[in-house]
Amino acid sequence: MQLKSDYYDTDFEFTYKGNTILIRNDGPEGESLYVNGVLQDQNFGAHNGHLIGHILDEEKRREVIEVFLGGLETSHCMVYANGSLIHADAPPSDPVMMHEEEVKIKKRAPNWLTTLLLIILLAAVAALLLPYLGARSNVEPPDAASTETGGPALSDSVSASGVPDSGTESDQGRGTAISDNGPEVPESRIEVNYTWNYGRDHWTYSLSIPESTYRYYRTIDRKGIKSYSYYVTDSTDDESMSGLAEKFKEAAEKGNYSDYDMVKNIIFFVQNLNYVDDKVGTGYDEYPKFPLETLADEGGDCEDSAILLASLLRELGYSTVLIQFENHMAVGVKGGESISGSYFEVDGSRYYYVETTSPGWDIGEVPEPMIDQPARILTLN
């Protein structure tokens, strides 16, 4: 569907792999990229001609979308998905657009001499390292199941492979970044470790997050997101949240925990993350985080921990809502009449209050300052 309004120099949308991509450019006034109605990238002020975002294809695999604006006319535009041209709105004679295409081709096809020299170099390095590699093959690896604390461990190391990563599909796990000019290099990752107590047990959990994924979330413009519920329902990190939730489920089965105790263990995990004000943690007064950002930062403020808890419980099939006060946020978990404590009634069901900002709060316990405050319920359909 070509919009082509008079207000914008570039203003059109098209569909790619089930995703609606909308591009708008008003020259020096700014430019923006939307995917399925959600703002992905935006530039203000002077026109810089480059927007970046992502889509999920039919099999939920992530593709990076890059938009190059301008050329002989500001209405000209070219769109790439994972480096391949998927849309062009510019004549073949446009030298600026041709230059962008040449850059892409050169990245994907290095010349034969460079490739030959690289092969010779790798062969020489392999010959030098071969004796050492053979000697190391007789050394037994350390026990992968050992932990420093001696208590239960959800997992010694879990890779966030279900979220946007710069590696290919086969690189998931520890992950590698593919270089255009040489051999594979290790993907930079954020390693985080968590500890908390629940019941008689001391729990530990380790998480490895691709740094490129973390940086991707930092590029998302929060001004284009109208509701906190989006941070819970966004499907980009579903696989990662599902993997973490599954670890809690496996640990509960191994320890003969009831479903109620499993939920409380997850709540205690979130409550033990650090409370960090937005201004301190991000430099912005109001900066809601996606769940994986909160995990990488090892904490956040009230809406960040509430979003994380709601996401984890939602992955396990529990119905949750966000409870928004004027200056606070908590989670509501659907439960039956046998549960004691305070709750909100939503569509005839009870959603019990859960405080996420500090340890020790039980299901149904409400901090005194919140008891008489009006609240808005954000459903997560």
DRENVEXMI-358035 format. One record per residue (C-alpha): residue number from 1; residue in one letter; x, y, z. Coordinates in Angstrom, 1 decimal, decimal comma. Example, Ala and Ser with C-alpha at 12.3 -4.5 7.8 and 13.67 -1.06 7.14 Angstrom:
FILUM;pos;code;x;y;z
FILUM;1;A;12,3;-4,5;7,8
FILUM;2;S;13,7;-1,1;7,1
***
This chain:
FILUM;pos;code;x;y;z
FILUM;1;M;0,0;0,0;0,0
FILUM;2;Q;1,6;3,2;-1,2
FILUM;3;L;0,7;6,1;1,1
FILUM;4;K;2,6;8,9;-0,7
FILUM;5;S;1,1;11,8;1,4
FILUM;6;D;2,0;15,3;0,5
FILUM;7;Y;3,4;15,9;4,0
FILUM;8;Y;6,2;13,3;3,7
FILUM;9;D;8,9;13,1;1,1
FILUM;10;T;9,1;9,4;1,7
FILUM;11;D;5,9;7,8;2,9
FILUM;12;F;5,0;4,2;2,0
FILUM;13;E;4,4;0,8;3,5
FILUM;14;F;4,8;-2,8;2,2
FILUM;15;T;4,5;-6,3;3,5
FILUM;16;Y;7,5;-8,6;4,0
FILUM;17;K;7,2;-12,1;5,5
FILUM;18;G;3,9;-11,3;7,1
FILUM;19;N;5,2;-8,0;8,6
FILUM;20;T;3,9;-4,6;7,6
FILUM;21;I;6,8;-2,2;7,2
FILUM;22;L;6,0;1,6;7,2
FILUM;23;I;8,7;4,2;6,3
FILUM;24;R;8,2;7,9;6,7
FILUM;25;N;10,7;10,7;6,0
FILUM;26;D;10,2;14,5;6,1
FILUM;27;G;13,7;15,4;5,0
FILUM;28;P;15,3;17,7;7,7
FILUM;29;E;12,3;17,3;10,0
FILUM;30;G;12,9;13,7;10,8
FILUM;31;E;12,4;10,1;9,7
FILUM;32;S;10,9;6,9;11,2
FILUM;33;L;10,5;3,2;10,7
FILUM;34;Y;7,5;1,2;11,9
FILUM;35;V;7,0;-2,6;11,9
FILUM;36;N;3,5;-3,8;12,5
FILUM;37;G;2,5;-0,4;13,8
FILUM;38;V;5,4;-0,3;16,4
FILUM;39;L;8,0;2,4;16,1
FILUM;40;Q;11,4;0,7;15,6
FILUM;41;D;13,8;3,6;14,9
FILUM;42;Q;13,5;7,4;14,5
FILUM;43;N;15,9;10,2;13,7
FILUM;44;F;15,2;13,8;14,6
FILUM;45;G;16,7;17,1;13,3
FILUM;46;A;19,2;16,8;10,5
FILUM;47;H;18,5;14,0;8,1
FILUM;48;N;21,0;11,1;8,4
FILUM;49;G;19,3;8,6;6,0
FILUM;50;H;19,7;5,4;8,0
FILUM;51;L;17,0;3,5;10,1
FILUM;52;I;17,3;0,1;11,6
FILUM;53;G;14,8;-2,3;13,2
FILUM;54;H;13,8;-6,0;13,1
FILUM;55;I;11,1;-8,4;12,1
FILUM;56;L;10,2;-12,0;13,0
FILUM;57;D;9,5;-14,3;10,0
FILUM;58;E;6,9;-17,0;9,9
FILUM;59;E;9,2;-19,3;11,9
FILUM;60;K;9,9;-16,6;14,6
FILUM;61;R;13,4;-16,1;13,3
FILUM;62;R;14,7;-12,5;13,6
FILUM;63;E;15,8;-10,5;10,6
FILUM;64;V;17,5;-7,1;10,8
FILUM;65;I;15,8;-4,4;8,7
FILUM;66;E;17,9;-1,5;7,4
FILUM;67;V;16,5;1,5;5,6
FILUM;68;F;18,6;3,9;3,5
FILUM;69;L;16,8;7,1;2,7
FILUM;70;G;17,6;9,8;0,2
FILUM;71;G;19,6;10,0;-3,0
FILUM;72;L;18,9;12,2;-6,0
FILUM;73;E;15,5;12,8;-4,3
FILUM;74;T;14,6;12,6;-0,6
FILUM;75;S;11,7;10,4;-1,6
FILUM;76;H;14,1;7,6;-2,7
FILUM;77;C;14,5;4,7;-0,4
FILUM;78;M;16,1;1,2;-0,3
FILUM;79;V;15,3;-1,5;2,3
FILUM;80;Y;17,4;-4,5;3,2
FILUM;81;A;16,7;-7,6;5,4
FILUM;82;N;19,8;-9,3;6,8
FILUM;83;G;21,8;-7,6;4,1
FILUM;84;S;19,6;-8,5;1,1
FILUM;85;L;17,7;-5,9;-0,8
FILUM;86;I;13,9;-6,4;-0,4
FILUM;87;H;12,5;-3,1;-1,6
FILUM;88;A;13,7;-0,3;-3,8
FILUM;89;D;12,0;3,0;-4,4
FILUM;90;A;14,7;4,7;-6,5
FILUM;91;P;15,8;4,7;-10,2
FILUM;92;P;18,8;2,4;-11,1
FILUM;93;S;20,7;5,5;-12,2
FILUM;94;D;20,7;7,0;-8,7
FILUM;95;P;24,5;7,1;-7,8
FILUM;96;V;23,8;7,3;-4,0
FILUM;97;M;21,6;4,3;-4,0
FILUM;98;M;23,9;2,4;-6,3
FILUM;99;H;26,7;3,1;-3,9
FILUM;100;E;24,7;1,6;-1,0
FILUM;101;E;24,1;-1,5;-3,2
FILUM;102;E;27,8;-1,8;-4,1
FILUM;103;V;28,8;-1,6;-0,4
FILUM;104;K;26,4;-4,5;0,4
FILUM;105;I;27,8;-6,6;-2,5
FILUM;106;K;31,4;-6,0;-1,4
FILUM;107;K;30,6;-7,1;2,1
FILUM;108;R;29,0;-10,3;1,0
FILUM;109;A;31,6;-11,2;-1,7
FILUM;110;P;35,3;-10,4;-0,7
FILUM;111;N;37,7;-10,7;-3,6
FILUM;112;W;39,4;-14,0;-4,4
FILUM;113;L;42,9;-12,8;-3,5
FILUM;114;T;41,8;-11,9;0,0
FILUM;115;T;40,2;-15,3;0,4
FILUM;116;L;43,3;-17,1;-0,8
FILUM;117;L;45,6;-15,2;1,6
FILUM;118;L;43,2;-15,9;4,5
FILUM;119;I;43,2;-19,6;3,7
FILUM;120;I;47,0;-19,7;3,7
FILUM;121;L;47,2;-17,8;7,0
FILUM;122;L;44,7;-20,1;8,7
FILUM;123;A;46,6;-23,2;7,5
FILUM;124;A;49,9;-21,8;8,9
FILUM;125;V;48,3;-21,0;12,3
FILUM;126;A;46,7;-24,5;12,4
FILUM;127;A;50,1;-26,2;11,7
FILUM;128;L;51,6;-24,2;14,6
FILUM;129;L;48,8;-25,0;17,1
FILUM;130;L;48,3;-28,7;16,2
FILUM;131;P;50,8;-30,2;18,6
FILUM;132;Y;49,3;-28,2;21,5
FILUM;133;L;45,8;-29,1;20,6
FILUM;134;G;46,7;-32,8;20,6
FILUM;135;A;48,3;-32,5;24,1
FILUM;136;R;45,2;-30,8;25,5
FILUM;137;S;42,9;-33,6;24,3
FILUM;138;N;44,0;-35,8;27,1
FILUM;139;V;43,0;-33,3;29,8
FILUM;140;E;39,6;-34,0;31,5
FILUM;141;P;37,2;-31,1;31,6
FILUM;142;P;36,1;-29,7;35,0
FILUM;143;D;32,9;-30,9;36,5
FILUM;144;A;30,2;-28,8;34,7
FILUM;145;A;27,7;-29,4;37,5
FILUM;146;S;29,8;-27,9;40,3
FILUM;147;T;28,7;-24,6;42,0
FILUM;148;E;30,4;-22,4;44,5
FILUM;149;T;27,5;-22,2;46,8
FILUM;150;G;26,7;-25,9;47,2
FILUM;151;G;23,0;-25,1;47,1
FILUM;152;P;20,4;-25,8;44,4
FILUM;153;A;21,3;-24,4;41,0
FILUM;154;L;18,6;-23,8;38,3
FILUM;155;S;21,4;-23,9;35,8
FILUM;156;D;25,1;-23,4;35,8
FILUM;157;S;25,0;-21,5;32,6
FILUM;158;V;22,0;-20,7;30,3
FILUM;159;S;22,4;-18,9;27,0
FILUM;160;A;19,7;-16,5;26,0
FILUM;161;S;19,5;-18,0;22,5
FILUM;162;G;15,9;-17,2;21,8
FILUM;163;V;16,4;-13,4;21,6
FILUM;164;P;18,0;-11,3;18,8
FILUM;165;D;21,6;-12,4;18,3
FILUM;166;S;24,2;-11,4;15,8
FILUM;167;G;25,1;-15,1;15,2
FILUM;168;T;23,5;-17,5;12,7
FILUM;169;E;20,9;-20,0;13,7
FILUM;170;S;23,5;-22,7;14,3
FILUM;171;D;25,5;-20,3;16,5
FILUM;172;Q;22,9;-20,2;19,3
FILUM;173;G;24,3;-21,3;22,7
FILUM;174;R;27,6;-19,7;23,5
FILUM;175;G;27,3;-17,9;20,2
FILUM;176;T;29,8;-16,5;17,7
FILUM;177;A;29,8;-13,4;15,6
FILUM;178;I;30,5;-13,8;11,9
FILUM;179;S;33,1;-11,5;10,5
FILUM;180;D;33,0;-10,4;6,8
FILUM;181;N;36,8;-10,4;6,6
FILUM;182;G;38,0;-13,3;8,5
FILUM;183;P;37,3;-16,3;10,8
FILUM;184;E;34,6;-16,5;13,4
FILUM;185;V;35,2;-14,5;16,5
FILUM;186;P;33,6;-15,0;19,9
FILUM;187;E;30,4;-13,1;20,5
FILUM;188;S;30,7;-10,6;23,3
FILUM;189;R;28,3;-11,6;26,1
FILUM;190;I;27,1;-10,3;29,4
FILUM;191;E;27,5;-12,8;32,2
FILUM;192;V;25,3;-12,4;35,3
FILUM;193;N;24,9;-14,5;38,4
FILUM;194;Y;22,0;-14,4;40,8
FILUM;195;T;21,6;-15,8;44,4
FILUM;196;W;18,6;-15,8;46,6
FILUM;197;N;16,9;-17,8;49,4
FILUM;198;Y;13,6;-19,6;49,4
FILUM;199;G;12,4;-22,0;52,0
FILUM;200;R;15,4;-23,8;53,4
FILUM;201;D;17,4;-23,6;50,2
FILUM;202;H;20,0;-21,2;48,9
FILUM;203;W;19,5;-20,8;45,1
FILUM;204;T;21,9;-19,9;42,4
FILUM;205;Y;21,4;-19,1;38,7
FILUM;206;S;23,8;-18,0;36,0
FILUM;207;L;22,8;-16,3;32,7
FILUM;208;S;24,8;-15,5;29,5
FILUM;209;I;23,2;-12,8;27,3
FILUM;210;P;24,6;-11,7;23,9
FILUM;211;E;25,8;-8,1;24,2
FILUM;212;S;24,3;-7,4;20,8
FILUM;213;T;20,9;-8,4;22,1
FILUM;214;Y;21,2;-6,0;25,0
FILUM;215;R;22,3;-3,2;22,7
FILUM;216;Y;19,4;-3,9;20,4
FILUM;217;Y;16,8;-3,3;23,2
FILUM;218;R;18,6;0,0;24,1
FILUM;219;T;17,8;1,2;20,5
FILUM;220;I;14,0;0,9;20,9
FILUM;221;D;12,3;4,2;21,4
FILUM;222;R;10,2;4,1;24,5
FILUM;223;K;8,1;7,1;23,4
FILUM;224;G;6,5;4,9;20,7
FILUM;225;I;5,3;2,3;23,3
FILUM;226;K;1,9;3,4;24,7
FILUM;227;S;1,4;0,8;27,4
FILUM;228;Y;3,5;-1,1;29,9
FILUM;229;S;1,7;-4,3;28,9
FILUM;230;Y;3,7;-4,3;25,6
FILUM;231;Y;6,9;-5,0;27,5
FILUM;232;V;5,3;-8,2;28,8
FILUM;233;T;3,6;-9,3;25,6
FILUM;234;D;6,3;-8,5;23,1
FILUM;235;S;7,2;-11,8;21,5
FILUM;236;T;10,9;-11,0;20,8
FILUM;237;D;12,2;-12,6;24,0
FILUM;238;D;9,5;-15,3;24,4
FILUM;239;E;11,9;-18,1;23,9
FILUM;240;S;14,4;-16,8;26,5
FILUM;241;M;11,7;-16,1;29,1
FILUM;242;S;10,2;-19,6;28,4
FILUM;243;G;13,6;-21,2;28,8
FILUM;244;L;14,1;-19,5;32,2
FILUM;245;A;10,6;-20,3;33,4
FILUM;246;E;11,2;-23,9;32,4
FILUM;247;K;14,3;-24,0;34,6
FILUM;248;F;12,1;-23,0;37,6
FILUM;249;K;9,6;-25,7;36,7
FILUM;250;E;12,4;-28,4;36,4
FILUM;251;A;13,8;-27,3;39,8
FILUM;252;A;10,4;-27,5;41,4
FILUM;253;E;9,8;-31,0;40,1
FILUM;254;K;13,3;-32,1;41,3
FILUM;255;G;12,7;-30,6;44,7
FILUM;256;N;9,0;-31,9;45,0
FILUM;257;Y;7,8;-28,3;45,2
FILUM;258;S;4,1;-27,6;44,8
FILUM;259;D;2,9;-25,2;42,0
FILUM;260;Y;2,3;-22,6;44,7
FILUM;261;D;5,9;-22,9;46,0
FILUM;262;M;7,3;-22,8;42,5
FILUM;263;V;5,5;-19,5;41,9
FILUM;264;K;6,7;-18,2;45,2
FILUM;265;N;10,3;-19,2;44,3
FILUM;266;I;10,0;-17,2;41,1
FILUM;267;I;8,7;-14,2;43,1
FILUM;268;F;11,5;-14,4;45,6
FILUM;269;F;14,0;-14,5;42,7
FILUM;270;V;12,6;-11,3;41,2
FILUM;271;Q;12,3;-9,6;44,6
FILUM;272;N;16,0;-10,2;45,3
FILUM;273;L;17,1;-8,3;42,2
FILUM;274;N;18,6;-4,9;42,9
FILUM;275;Y;16,2;-1,9;43,0
FILUM;276;V;17,7;0,7;40,7
FILUM;277;D;16,0;4,0;39,9
FILUM;278;D;15,6;4,8;36,2
FILUM;279;K;17,6;8,0;36,5
FILUM;280;V;20,5;6,1;38,1
FILUM;281;G;20,4;3,0;35,9
FILUM;282;T;19,8;4,6;32,5
FILUM;283;G;20,1;8,3;32,8
FILUM;284;Y;16,4;8,8;31,9
FILUM;285;D;13,6;9,8;34,3
FILUM;286;E;11,2;7,2;32,8
FILUM;287;Y;12,7;4,2;31,0
FILUM;288;P;10,7;0,9;31,3
FILUM;289;K;12,9;-2,1;30,5
FILUM;290;F;12,2;-5,3;28,6
FILUM;291;P;12,6;-8,4;30,8
FILUM;292;L;16,0;-9,3;29,3
FILUM;293;E;17,3;-5,8;30,1
FILUM;294;T;16,3;-6,2;33,7
FILUM;295;L;18,1;-9,6;33,9
FILUM;296;A;21,2;-8,2;32,3
FILUM;297;D;21,2;-5,1;34,6
FILUM;298;E;20,5;-7,4;37,6
FILUM;299;G;17,7;-5,1;38,6
FILUM;300;G;15,6;-2,1;37,9
FILUM;301;D;12,7;-0,1;39,4
FILUM;302;C;9,2;-1,2;40,3
FILUM;303;E;7,8;-1,4;36,7
FILUM;304;D;10,9;-3,3;35,5
FILUM;305;S;10,7;-6,0;38,2
FILUM;306;A;6,9;-6,2;37,7
FILUM;307;I;7,3;-6,6;33,9
FILUM;308;L;9,9;-9,4;34,5
FILUM;309;L;7,7;-11,3;37,0
FILUM;310;A;4,6;-11,1;34,9
FILUM;311;S;6,5;-12,3;31,9
FILUM;312;L;7,9;-15,4;33,7
FILUM;313;L;4,6;-16,4;35,2
FILUM;314;R;2,9;-15,8;31,9
FILUM;315;E;5,3;-18,3;30,2
FILUM;316;L;4,2;-20,9;32,7
FILUM;317;G;0,6;-20,4;31,9
FILUM;318;Y;-0,4;-18,3;34,9
FILUM;319;S;-2,8;-15,4;34,1
FILUM;320;T;-1,3;-12,1;35,3
FILUM;321;V;-2,0;-8,4;35,2
FILUM;322;L;0,0;-5,3;35,9
FILUM;323;I;-1,3;-3,2;38,8
FILUM;324;Q;-0,4;0,5;38,1
FILUM;325;F;-0,5;3,1;40,8
FILUM;326;E;0,4;6,8;40,4
FILUM;327;N;4,0;6,2;41,4
FILUM;328;H;4,3;2,4;41,7
FILUM;329;M;3,6;-0,8;39,9
FILUM;330;A;3,0;-4,4;41,1
FILUM;331;V;1,7;-7,7;39,6
FILUM;332;G;-1,6;-9,4;40,0
FILUM;333;V;-1,7;-13,3;39,8
FILUM;334;K;-4,9;-15,1;39,2
FILUM;335;G;-5,9;-17,4;42,1
FILUM;336;G;-8,7;-19,2;43,7
FILUM;337;E;-10,7;-18,4;46,9
FILUM;338;S;-8,4;-20,7;49,0
FILUM;339;I;-5,6;-18,1;48,8
FILUM;340;S;-5,5;-15,5;51,5
FILUM;341;G;-4,6;-11,9;51,1
FILUM;342;S;-5,6;-8,9;49,1
FILUM;343;Y;-6,7;-9,1;45,5
FILUM;344;F;-8,3;-7,2;42,7
FILUM;345;E;-11,3;-8,6;40,9
FILUM;346;V;-11,0;-8,6;37,1
FILUM;347;D;-13,7;-10,0;34,9
FILUM;348;G;-15,0;-12,1;37,8
FILUM;349;S;-11,6;-13,5;38,7
FILUM;350;R;-9,3;-12,8;41,6
FILUM;351;Y;-5,9;-11,4;40,9
FILUM;352;Y;-3,8;-11,4;44,1
FILUM;353;Y;-1,4;-8,6;44,7
FILUM;354;V;2,4;-9,4;44,4
FILUM;355;E;5,0;-6,8;45,5
FILUM;356;T;8,3;-7,2;43,5
FILUM;357;T;10,6;-4,4;44,7
FILUM;358;S;12,1;-6,0;47,9
FILUM;359;P;12,4;-9,5;49,5
FILUM;360;G;9,9;-11,0;51,9
FILUM;361;W;6,6;-9,9;50,5
FILUM;362;D;4,1;-12,8;50,3
FILUM;363;I;1,3;-13,3;47,7
FILUM;364;G;-1,6;-11,0;48,8
FILUM;365;E;0,5;-8,7;51,0
FILUM;366;V;0,2;-5,0;50,1
FILUM;367;P;2,6;-2,4;51,4
FILUM;368;E;0,8;0,1;53,6
FILUM;369;P;1,3;3,2;51,4
FILUM;370;M;-0,5;1,3;48,6
FILUM;371;I;-3,6;0,1;50,5
FILUM;372;D;-5,9;3,0;49,9
FILUM;373;Q;-4,4;4,2;46,6
FILUM;374;P;-6,5;3,9;43,4
FILUM;375;A;-5,0;1,5;40,9
FILUM;376;R;-5,3;0,9;37,2
FILUM;377;I;-5,3;-2,8;36,0
FILUM;378;L;-3,4;-3,4;32,8
FILUM;379;T;-4,5;-6,7;31,2
FILUM;380;L;-2,0;-8,8;29,2
FILUM;381;N;-4,0;-10,4;26,5
***
